[in-house]
Amino acid sequence: MNVLVILQGPAYGDERAYNGLRLAVSLAKRDGVQVRLFCFGDAVGCAIAGQKLPDGYYHLDRMLASASRHGVEIGLCGTCMDARGILDTMIVDDARRSSLDEVTDWTLWADKVITF
């Protein structure tokens, strides 16, 4: 089964990105499931490397790395990155700049699309 998880909400402030990443990793651990994750809007902030957070808080950049280790391909909306001043050099190695064309292809590839 092919699953596309789309994150749209802010990296922090609510828990949609956190829960979307948790689900993506959990799905990727299942046999026969291939997962791709795409970030739109404020969710591109999840991929900023070296995030400094209070002790005990979840680190979305580290969660993306975990997702990648479990085979999740991670794309970030390039237009959304540009609108927020996020450069390619600022993002974690496990994610990459992507495009609307690619997420369109991923949507057609997917058996299920889940949005957060």
TIRO-2110 file (N, C-alpha, C; in Angstrom, 1 decimal):
// TIRO-2110
0.8, -1.2, 0.0, N, 1, A
0.0, 0.0, 0.0, CA, 1, A
0.9, 1.2, 0.0, C, 1, A
0.5, 2.2, -0.7, N, 2, A
1.2, 3.5, -0.8, CA, 2, A
0.4, 4.6, -0.1, C, 2, A
1.1, 5.3, 0.8, N, 3, A
0.4, 6.3, 1.6, CA, 3, A
1.1, 7.7, 1.5, C, 3, A
0.4, 8.7, 1.2, N, 4, A
0.9, 10.1, 1.2, CA, 4, A
0.4, 10.8, 2.4, C, 4, A
1.3, 11.3, 3.2, N, 5, A
0.9, 12.2, 4.3, CA, 5, A
1.2, 13.6, 4.0, C, 5, A
0.3, 14.5, 4.1, N, 6, A
0.5, 15.9, 3.8, CA, 6, A
0.3, 16.7, 5.1, C, 6, A
1.4, 17.4, 5.4, N, 7, A
1.3, 18.4, 6.6, CA, 7, A
1.1, 19.8, 6.1, C, 7, A
0.2, 20.5, 6.7, N, 8, A
0.0, 21.9, 6.3, CA, 8, A
0.1, 22.9, 7.4, C, 8, A
-0.1, 22.4, 8.7, N, 9, A
-0.1, 23.3, 9.8, CA, 9, A
1.3, 23.8, 10.2, C, 9, A
1.4, 24.6, 11.2, N, 10, A
2.6, 25.1, 11.7, CA, 10, A
3.4, 24.0, 12.4, C, 10, A
4.8, 24.2, 12.4, N, 11, A
5.6, 23.2, 13.0, CA, 11, A
5.3, 23.1, 14.5, C, 11, A
5.1, 24.2, 15.1, N, 12, A
4.8, 24.3, 16.6, CA, 12, A
3.6, 25.2, 16.8, C, 12, A
2.9, 25.1, 17.9, N, 13, A
1.7, 25.9, 18.2, CA, 13, A
0.5, 25.0, 18.3, C, 13, A
0.4, 23.9, 17.5, N, 14, A
-0.6, 22.9, 17.7, CA, 14, A
0.1, 21.6, 17.4, C, 14, A
-0.5, 20.5, 17.5, N, 15, A
0.1, 19.2, 17.4, CA, 15, A
-0.1, 18.5, 16.1, C, 15, A
-0.7, 19.1, 15.1, N, 16, A
-0.9, 18.5, 13.8, CA, 16, A
0.3, 17.9, 13.1, C, 16, A
1.4, 18.7, 13.0, N, 17, A
2.6, 18.3, 12.4, CA, 17, A
3.2, 17.1, 13.2, C, 17, A
3.2, 17.2, 14.5, N, 18, A
3.7, 16.2, 15.4, CA, 18, A
3.0, 14.9, 15.2, C, 18, A
1.7, 14.9, 15.2, N, 19, A
0.9, 13.7, 15.0, CA, 19, A
1.0, 13.2, 13.6, C, 19, A
1.1, 14.0, 12.6, N, 20, A
1.2, 13.5, 11.2, CA, 20, A
2.6, 12.8, 11.1, C, 20, A
3.6, 13.3, 11.7, N, 21, A
4.9, 12.7, 11.6, CA, 21, A
4.9, 11.3, 12.4, C, 21, A
4.2, 11.3, 13.5, N, 22, A
4.1, 10.1, 14.3, CA, 22, A
3.4, 9.0, 13.5, C, 22, A
2.3, 9.4, 12.8, N, 23, A
1.6, 8.4, 12.0, CA, 23, A
2.4, 8.0, 10.8, C, 23, A
3.2, 8.9, 10.1, N, 24, A
4.0, 8.5, 9.0, CA, 24, A
5.0, 7.5, 9.4, C, 24, A
5.7, 7.7, 10.5, N, 25, A
6.7, 6.7, 11.0, CA, 25, A
6.0, 5.4, 11.3, C, 25, A
4.9, 5.4, 12.0, N, 26, A
4.2, 4.2, 12.4, CA, 26, A
3.8, 3.4, 11.1, C, 26, A
3.3, 4.1, 10.1, N, 27, A
2.9, 3.4, 8.9, CA, 27, A
4.1, 2.8, 8.2, C, 27, A
5.2, 3.6, 8.2, N, 28, A
6.4, 3.1, 7.5, CA, 28, A
7.0, 1.9, 8.1, C, 28, A
6.7, 1.7, 9.4, N, 29, A
7.3, 0.5, 10.0, CA, 29, A
6.5, -0.8, 9.7, C, 29, A
5.3, -0.6, 9.0, N, 30, A
4.5, -1.8, 8.7, CA, 30, A
5.0, -2.4, 7.4, C, 30, A
5.0, -3.7, 7.3, N, 31, A
5.3, -4.5, 6.1, CA, 31, A
4.4, -4.1, 5.0, C, 31, A
4.9, -3.9, 3.8, N, 32, A
4.1, -3.7, 2.6, CA, 32, A
3.6, -2.3, 2.5, C, 32, A
4.0, -1.3, 3.3, N, 33, A
3.5, 0.1, 3.3, CA, 33, A
4.7, 1.0, 2.9, C, 33, A
4.5, 1.7, 1.9, N, 34, A
5.5, 2.8, 1.5, CA, 34, A
4.9, 4.1, 1.7, C, 34, A
5.6, 5.0, 2.4, N, 35, A
5.1, 6.3, 2.8, CA, 35, A
5.9, 7.4, 2.2, C, 35, A
5.2, 8.5, 1.8, N, 36, A
5.8, 9.7, 1.4, CA, 36, A
5.2, 10.8, 2.2, C, 36, A
6.0, 11.8, 2.5, N, 37, A
5.5, 12.9, 3.3, CA, 37, A
5.8, 14.2, 2.6, C, 37, A
4.8, 15.1, 2.5, N, 38, A
4.9, 16.4, 1.8, CA, 38, A
4.5, 17.5, 2.8, C, 38, A
5.3, 18.6, 2.9, N, 39, A
4.9, 19.7, 3.7, CA, 39, A
4.6, 20.9, 2.9, C, 39, A
3.4, 21.5, 3.1, N, 40, A
3.0, 22.7, 2.5, CA, 40, A
2.9, 23.8, 3.6, C, 40, A
2.9, 25.0, 3.2, N, 41, A
2.6, 26.2, 4.1, CA, 41, A
3.6, 26.2, 5.2, C, 41, A
3.1, 26.5, 6.4, N, 42, A
3.9, 26.6, 7.6, CA, 42, A
4.6, 25.3, 8.0, C, 42, A
4.1, 24.2, 7.5, N, 43, A
4.7, 22.9, 7.9, CA, 43, A
6.1, 22.8, 7.3, C, 43, A
6.5, 23.6, 6.3, N, 44, A
7.9, 23.5, 5.9, CA, 44, A
8.9, 23.8, 7.0, C, 44, A
8.5, 24.6, 8.0, N, 45, A
9.3, 24.9, 9.2, CA, 45, A
9.7, 23.7, 10.0, C, 45, A
9.0, 22.5, 9.8, N, 46, A
9.4, 21.3, 10.5, CA, 46, A
10.8, 20.9, 10.1, C, 46, A
11.2, 21.2, 8.9, N, 47, A
12.5, 20.7, 8.4, CA, 47, A
13.6, 21.6, 8.6, C, 47, A
13.5, 22.7, 9.4, N, 48, A
14.6, 23.6, 9.7, CA, 48, A
15.5, 22.8, 10.6, C, 48, A
16.8, 22.7, 10.2, N, 49, A
17.8, 22.0, 11.0, CA, 49, A
18.2, 22.7, 12.3, C, 49, A
18.6, 21.9, 13.3, N, 50, A
19.1, 22.5, 14.5, CA, 50, A
18.1, 23.3, 15.4, C, 50, A
16.9, 22.8, 15.4, N, 51, A
15.9, 23.6, 16.2, CA, 51, A
16.2, 23.6, 17.7, C, 51, A
16.1, 24.7, 18.3, N, 52, A
16.3, 24.9, 19.7, CA, 52, A
15.0, 25.0, 20.4, C, 52, A
14.7, 24.0, 21.3, N, 53, A
13.4, 23.9, 22.0, CA, 53, A
13.7, 23.6, 23.5, C, 53, A
12.7, 24.0, 24.3, N, 54, A
12.8, 23.7, 25.7, CA, 54, A
12.9, 22.2, 26.0, C, 54, A
13.6, 21.8, 27.1, N, 55, A
13.7, 20.4, 27.5, CA, 55, A
12.3, 19.8, 27.5, C, 55, A
12.2, 18.6, 27.1, N, 56, A
11.0, 17.8, 27.1, CA, 56, A
10.1, 18.1, 26.0, C, 56, A
10.4, 19.0, 25.1, N, 57, A
9.6, 19.3, 23.9, CA, 57, A
10.0, 18.4, 22.7, C, 57, A
9.1, 18.1, 21.9, N, 58, A
9.4, 17.2, 20.7, CA, 58, A
10.2, 18.1, 19.7, C, 58, A
11.1, 17.4, 19.0, N, 59, A
11.9, 18.1, 17.9, CA, 59, A
11.5, 17.5, 16.6, C, 59, A
10.8, 18.3, 15.8, N, 60, A
10.3, 17.9, 14.5, CA, 60, A
11.4, 17.6, 13.5, C, 60, A
12.5, 18.3, 13.6, N, 61, A
13.6, 18.0, 12.7, CA, 61, A
14.1, 16.6, 13.0, C, 61, A
14.2, 16.2, 14.2, N, 62, A
14.7, 14.8, 14.6, CA, 62, A
13.6, 13.8, 14.2, C, 62, A
12.4, 14.2, 14.3, N, 63, A
11.3, 13.2, 13.9, CA, 63, A
11.4, 13.0, 12.4, C, 63, A
11.7, 14.0, 11.6, N, 64, A
11.8, 13.9, 10.1, CA, 64, A
13.0, 12.9, 9.8, C, 64, A
14.1, 13.0, 10.6, N, 65, A
15.2, 12.1, 10.4, CA, 65, A
14.8, 10.7, 10.7, C, 65, A
14.0, 10.5, 11.7, N, 66, A
13.5, 9.2, 12.1, CA, 66, A
12.6, 8.6, 11.0, C, 66, A
11.8, 9.5, 10.4, N, 67, A
10.9, 9.0, 9.3, CA, 67, A
11.7, 8.6, 8.1, C, 67, A
12.7, 9.4, 7.8, N, 68, A
13.6, 9.0, 6.7, CA, 68, A
14.3, 7.7, 6.9, C, 68, A
14.8, 7.5, 8.1, N, 69, A
15.5, 6.2, 8.4, CA, 69, A
14.5, 5.0, 8.2, C, 69, A
13.2, 5.2, 8.3, N, 70, A
12.3, 4.2, 8.1, CA, 70, A
11.7, 4.2, 6.7, C, 70, A
12.4, 4.9, 5.8, N, 71, A
12.1, 4.8, 4.4, CA, 71, A
11.1, 5.9, 3.9, C, 71, A
10.7, 6.8, 4.7, N, 72, A
9.8, 7.9, 4.2, CA, 72, A
10.5, 8.9, 3.4, C, 72, A
10.0, 9.1, 2.2, N, 73, A
10.6, 10.2, 1.3, CA, 73, A
9.9, 11.5, 1.7, C, 73, A
10.7, 12.6, 1.9, N, 74, A
10.1, 13.8, 2.4, CA, 74, A
10.4, 15.0, 1.4, C, 74, A
9.3, 15.6, 1.0, N, 75, A
9.3, 16.7, 0.1, CA, 75, A
8.8, 18.0, 0.8, C, 75, A
9.4, 19.1, 0.5, N, 76, A
8.9, 20.4, 1.0, CA, 76, A
8.5, 21.3, -0.2, C, 76, A
7.4, 22.0, 0.0, N, 77, A
7.0, 22.9, -1.1, CA, 77, A
8.0, 24.0, -1.2, C, 77, A
8.6, 24.1, -2.4, N, 78, A
9.6, 25.1, -2.7, CA, 78, A
9.0, 26.5, -2.6, C, 78, A
7.8, 26.7, -3.1, N, 79, A
7.2, 28.0, -3.1, CA, 79, A
6.9, 28.4, -1.7, C, 79, A
6.5, 27.5, -0.8, N, 80, A
6.2, 27.8, 0.6, CA, 80, A
7.5, 28.1, 1.3, C, 80, A
8.6, 27.4, 1.0, N, 81, A
9.9, 27.7, 1.6, CA, 81, A
10.3, 29.1, 1.2, C, 81, A
10.2, 29.5, 0.0, N, 82, A
10.6, 30.8, -0.5, CA, 82, A
9.8, 31.9, 0.2, C, 82, A
8.5, 31.7, 0.4, N, 83, A
7.6, 32.6, 1.0, CA, 83, A
8.0, 32.9, 2.5, C, 83, A
8.7, 31.9, 3.1, N, 84, A
9.1, 32.0, 4.5, CA, 84, A
10.6, 32.3, 4.7, C, 84, A
11.3, 32.5, 3.6, N, 85, A
12.7, 32.8, 3.7, CA, 85, A
13.6, 31.6, 4.1, C, 85, A
13.1, 30.4, 3.8, N, 86, A
13.8, 29.2, 4.2, CA, 86, A
14.6, 28.7, 3.0, C, 86, A
15.9, 28.7, 3.2, N, 87, A
16.9, 28.3, 2.1, CA, 87, A
17.1, 26.8, 2.2, C, 87, A
17.6, 26.2, 1.1, N, 88, A
17.9, 24.8, 1.1, CA, 88, A
19.0, 24.4, 2.1, C, 88, A
19.9, 25.4, 2.3, N, 89, A
20.9, 25.1, 3.3, CA, 89, A
20.5, 25.1, 4.7, C, 89, A
19.2, 25.5, 5.0, N, 90, A
18.7, 25.6, 6.3, CA, 90, A
17.9, 24.3, 6.7, C, 90, A
17.7, 23.4, 5.8, N, 91, A
16.8, 22.3, 6.1, CA, 91, A
17.7, 21.0, 6.4, C, 91, A
17.0, 20.1, 7.1, N, 92, A
17.7, 18.8, 7.4, CA, 92, A
18.0, 18.1, 6.2, C, 92, A
19.0, 17.2, 6.3, N, 93, A
19.5, 16.4, 5.1, CA, 93, A
18.4, 15.4, 4.7, C, 93, A
17.5, 15.1, 5.6, N, 94, A
16.5, 14.1, 5.3, CA, 94, A
15.3, 14.6, 4.4, C, 94, A
15.2, 15.9, 4.2, N, 95, A
14.2, 16.5, 3.5, CA, 95, A
14.8, 17.2, 2.3, C, 95, A
13.9, 17.5, 1.3, N, 96, A
14.4, 18.3, 0.2, CA, 96, A
13.3, 19.2, -0.4, C, 96, A
13.8, 20.2, -1.1, N, 97, A
12.9, 21.1, -1.8, CA, 97, A
12.2, 20.3, -2.9, C, 97, A
10.9, 20.5, -3.0, N, 98, A
10.1, 19.8, -4.0, CA, 98, A
9.2, 20.8, -4.7, C, 98, A
8.1, 20.3, -5.3, N, 99, A
7.3, 21.1, -6.1, CA, 99, A
5.8, 20.6, -6.2, C, 99, A
4.9, 21.4, -6.7, N, 100, A
3.5, 21.0, -6.8, CA, 100, A
3.4, 19.9, -7.8, C, 100, A
4.3, 19.9, -8.9, N, 101, A
4.2, 18.8, -9.8, CA, 101, A
4.6, 17.5, -9.2, C, 101, A
5.6, 17.5, -8.3, N, 102, A
5.9, 16.2, -7.6, CA, 102, A
4.8, 15.8, -6.7, C, 102, A
4.3, 16.7, -5.9, N, 103, A
3.2, 16.2, -5.0, CA, 103, A
2.0, 15.8, -5.8, C, 103, A
1.8, 16.3, -6.9, N, 104, A
0.7, 15.8, -7.8, CA, 104, A
1.0, 14.4, -8.2, C, 104, A
2.2, 14.1, -8.6, N, 105, A
2.6, 12.7, -9.0, CA, 105, A
2.4, 11.8, -7.8, C, 105, A
2.9, 12.3, -6.6, N, 106, A
2.8, 11.5, -5.4, CA, 106, A
1.3, 11.2, -5.1, C, 106, A
0.4, 12.1, -5.3, N, 107, A
-1.0, 12.0, -5.0, CA, 107, A
-1.6, 10.9, -5.9, C, 107, A
-1.2, 10.9, -7.2, N, 108, A
-1.7, 9.8, -8.1, CA, 108, A
-1.1, 8.5, -7.8, C, 108, A
0.2, 8.5, -7.2, N, 109, A
0.8, 7.2, -6.8, CA, 109, A
0.1, 6.6, -5.6, C, 109, A
-0.4, 7.4, -4.7, N, 110, A
-0.9, 7.0, -3.4, CA, 110, A
-2.2, 6.2, -3.5, C, 110, A
-2.3, 5.2, -2.6, N, 111, A
-3.6, 4.5, -2.4, CA, 111, A
-4.5, 5.3, -1.4, C, 111, A
-3.8, 6.0, -0.5, N, 112, A
-4.4, 6.8, 0.5, CA, 112, A
-3.7, 8.1, 0.7, C, 112, A
-4.4, 9.2, 0.9, N, 113, A
-3.8, 10.5, 1.2, CA, 113, A
-4.4, 10.9, 2.5, C, 113, A
-3.5, 11.3, 3.4, N, 114, A
-3.9, 11.7, 4.8, CA, 114, A
-3.3, 13.1, 5.0, C, 114, A
-4.2, 14.1, 5.4, N, 115, A
-3.8, 15.4, 5.6, CA, 115, A
-3.8, 15.8, 7.1, C, 115, A
-2.9, 16.6, 7.5, N, 116, A
-2.8, 17.2, 8.9, CA, 116, A
-2.7, 18.6, 8.7, C, 116, A
END
